[in-house]
Amino acid sequence: MNRTPNSTTGNPANRTARAQARRGSARGRARRELSQNFLADPEIIARYARSVGDGPGGLVVEAGAGDGRITAALAGRARRVIAYEIDPVMAARLADRCAGLPHVTCVTGDFLRAGAPPGRFHLAGSIPYAATSRIVGWALAAPSLASATLIVQREYARKRTGDYGRWSRLTVRTWPEFGWRLGRRIGRDRFRPVPRVDSAVLRLDRRPVPLLPASAMGAYLDCVDLGFTGVGGTVRASLRTVHPARRVDAALRAAGLPRGVVVAHVHPDRWVALVRALHPSLTG
């Protein structure tokens, strides 16, 4: 069928409008798929940057840098910043914002595919909710990580730090080497686009000296994993599947734990005490 120059398809203005709509739709999909909600409050950004690391100086690695608003604030305190952003559009804005900051390295790519720096560093970032567990796992596995200060979904931060009165298996397993702390709440209205839930700062600190010697870590992890199987409904019932009842009861008393305590209610420090009592030859 013939079309006149003034038809809907041929009109340049209409073609431009359709192209803009497609670009807008593509950006919307990218934001949803990458969980892109950017912290937009300058005061909170500045306060957050001051909380990263253990003072001015040092190397900061930023995951999910977005358009660089947080990156620029981090650069005001760090000796060096390496900022990762997977979205090419945002990565270009990041590079533009940091063009005048020679101690900032901008990397377009997936942070989770990056290796950890060889020297001591601090991890930062207002990270995508969907990637939180993987980024935290990356941090815990990085041998040179000194600390991680991450903006995450508030529910996740509360769960991992015992704020609900219960402790997660991941927190307990890593407790001898890492401290977990719940930081400030950040309201959802401080982000653009506005997400459905509030965020909070989650802080991980590698302990200068682990709470248990390396020789005891295998026994510690076995004990925690056994307890979290939930066999019998209590820590005592789970441990008695491997250890004699008298030994388990003595260890519970030494750790200050009641016989009927449920696994999730045991503070990580009590797990350390429990393993010390169960394995005195390994813990010294």
N, C-alpha and C positions, 0 to 999 in steps of 0.2 A: 504494500500500500504506500502511495506517495505521501510525503509529509511536507507541510509548508514550513518556511523558516520560523514562523511564529508558533509552531506546535510546542507542546510541553517538553517533548524529548529534545528538540533542537535549540531551545532557548538557552543561551549561555548562562543566564542567571540561575535557571533551574538546575543546569548541570553543576554549577558551583555549589548550590544549596545541597544537592544530593551528595557531592563529594565531601562537603563539610559534615553532613549527617553521618556518612560512613566513617569519617575520621573520629567524630565524637563517639560513635558506637564502639569503634575499636578501642578508644581510650577507656571507655566505660568497662569493656570486657577485660582489658589489661588490669584496671584497678581492682575489679572483682577477683580475677584469677590470682593476682599477686598480693591481695589483701592490702591495697594501698590506701592508707589513712594517715595523713601527714600531720605531725604536731605543728601547730601554727601559732602558738602563744609565745612571743619573744621572751617574756619573763620566765616562763617555765622552761623554755629551751636553755636559757642562761643558767638557771638554777640546776637543771639536769647536768649540763656540761661541767659545772663545778663539782658535782658528786662523782664523776667518773675518775677511776684510778685512785691513787693515794697522794695526790697533790700535783702541783704544776710539774711539767716535764714528762719524760717517758714517751713510749710508743703506744698509740691508741689505734686499734683496728675497729672500723665501723661497719656493721652489717646493715644493709638496706638503707643506704644514705639518702635516697630520694633526690630532692632538688638541692641538697646541700645546706639547708638551714641549720641543722644540728652540726654538720661538719664544720662550718665556719666558726661556730661557738667552741667546738672542741679544739680547733686550731689555735684559738686564743690562749690555750693553756698547755697543750701538748708540745713536746719537742718535734714529734712527727705524727702524721695521721695517714693511714691507708684506708680509703673509703671505697666500699663496694656497692654497686648498684646494677641490678640485672636488667632493668627496663631501659632500652636505648634512649628513649625520649627523656626520661628523668636523668639518665647518665649524662646527656648533653647539657642539661641545665646545671647539673652538679659541676661539671667541668668549667662551665662559664662562671659560676659563682666563685669557684676556687682558683680561677686563673691567676690571680695576684698573690696566691699563697704558695710559695715554692716548697714549703715543708709538708704540703698535702699531695698525696698521690691518689688519683681517681682511677678506679678500675671498673670497666664495664664488663660485668660477668657475674656468675653465680658464686656468691660468697661460700656456699657449702662445698663447692668444688676446690676451694683455695686451701693451700696448706698453711699451717700456722707459722708465724715468723720464728726464726731460730732463737732469738733473744726474748727476754722478758717483755710482756706486753699486757695491755688492758683492752678488753672488748667492750664496745658500746653499740648502741643502736636502738631506734624505735622500730622494732622488728615486726614483720608480718605475723599476725596471729596464727595463720595456717602453718607457718614454718617454725613456730616457737620451740617445739620439742626437739626438732632436728638441730636448731642453732644452739640450744642449751647442751645437747649431746656433743656437738662439735667443740664447745667450750670446755666441757669436762674432760674431753679426750686430748686437748691441746697441752702438751707437756710444759710449755713455757708460759702458759696463761697465769697471770698474777691475780686478776679479778675480772669479773663481767658485771656491768651495770646496764641492764636491759629494760626497756619499756615494753611491757607485755600486757596481755589481758589480765585484769585484776584478779579474776577468779583463779587463773593459773598461778599467779604469784602467791595468793593466799593458800592455795592447796599445797604448794611446794614448801612453804615456810611454816606450816603447822598452824596457820591462823584460824582454821576451823576447829582446832583442838584435836586434829588427826594428822598423822604423818605419812607421807607417801613413801613407797618403797625406794624410789630413786633418791630422795633426800637422805633416807637412812643409809642406803648403800654407799653414798659418797661422803657422808658426814665426817669420817675420820680425816679426810683430806680437804674438804670444802665446808665453809660456813655459808648458810643460806639466810638471807634477811629480806624482810618485806619493807620496801621504801614507800615514798609518798604515793597517794592516790592521785591520778590525773583524770579529770572528768572528760567524758566523751565529747563534750562541746568544745574542747580545746583542739580538736582535730578537724581536718578537712580532707575529704568529705567526713561527715560526722558518722562514726561507727555506732553499732547498736549497744555497746557495753563500755564501761569505764576501763581505764588502764591503770597500771601501777608500776613502780620501779622495783625490779627484782635484782638483788645484789648477791653475787657469788664471790667469795674470797678464798683463795688457796691458803691453807694454814702454813705458817712458817715451819712448824714441826707437826707432822701428822699425830693424831691422837693415839694411834696404834703403830707399832713397828711393822715394817714390811713383812716380816716373818709371820705376822698374825692376820694379815689382810685376807688370805684365802679362807681361814677359819671364820673370820668375821662375815664375809660375804656368804659363806655356806649357811651360817647361823641365821642371818637376815632372810635369805631366800627360803630357808626351811620355815621360819616363822610366818612369812607372808604366803605360804601355801594355804594357810587357813585350816589345816587339818585339826579337827577337834574344836575349833572356834576360839582357842586361847593360845598364848605363847607357850604356856606349860605343856599343853596337849601336843602341840606341834613338835617341840623339842624332845618330848619323851618318846617320839617315834625313832629317835637316834641315840639319845643319851639315857642313862639310868635315872629313874625317878628321883632317887636321893640326891644325885648330882645336880639335876635340874632345880630341885627345890632349894638346895643350898645356894646355887647361883642366883636364883630369883631373890632370895633374901639378901644376898650380898649387894645386889643391884638396886635394892629398895623397891622391888616390884611385887604386887600382890599375886597370889596363885592364879586368880581368875582374870588377869589383865588381858584385854584384847589387843591384838598386834598393832593396830593403827593408833592406839592410844599411848604407845610406848615412845617417850622422847628419845631422839637419837643418842643423847648422852647415856641414857640407861642401856641402850644396846651395847655401847662400848663397854660399860661396866659389866654387863652380862657376859660378854665374850671374855673379858679379863678373868671373871670368876670361873668360867667353864674351861678356859685354856691358860692357866697360870704359867705353864712352861713356855708358851709362845709369846706371852705379853710381857714377861719379865717382871 
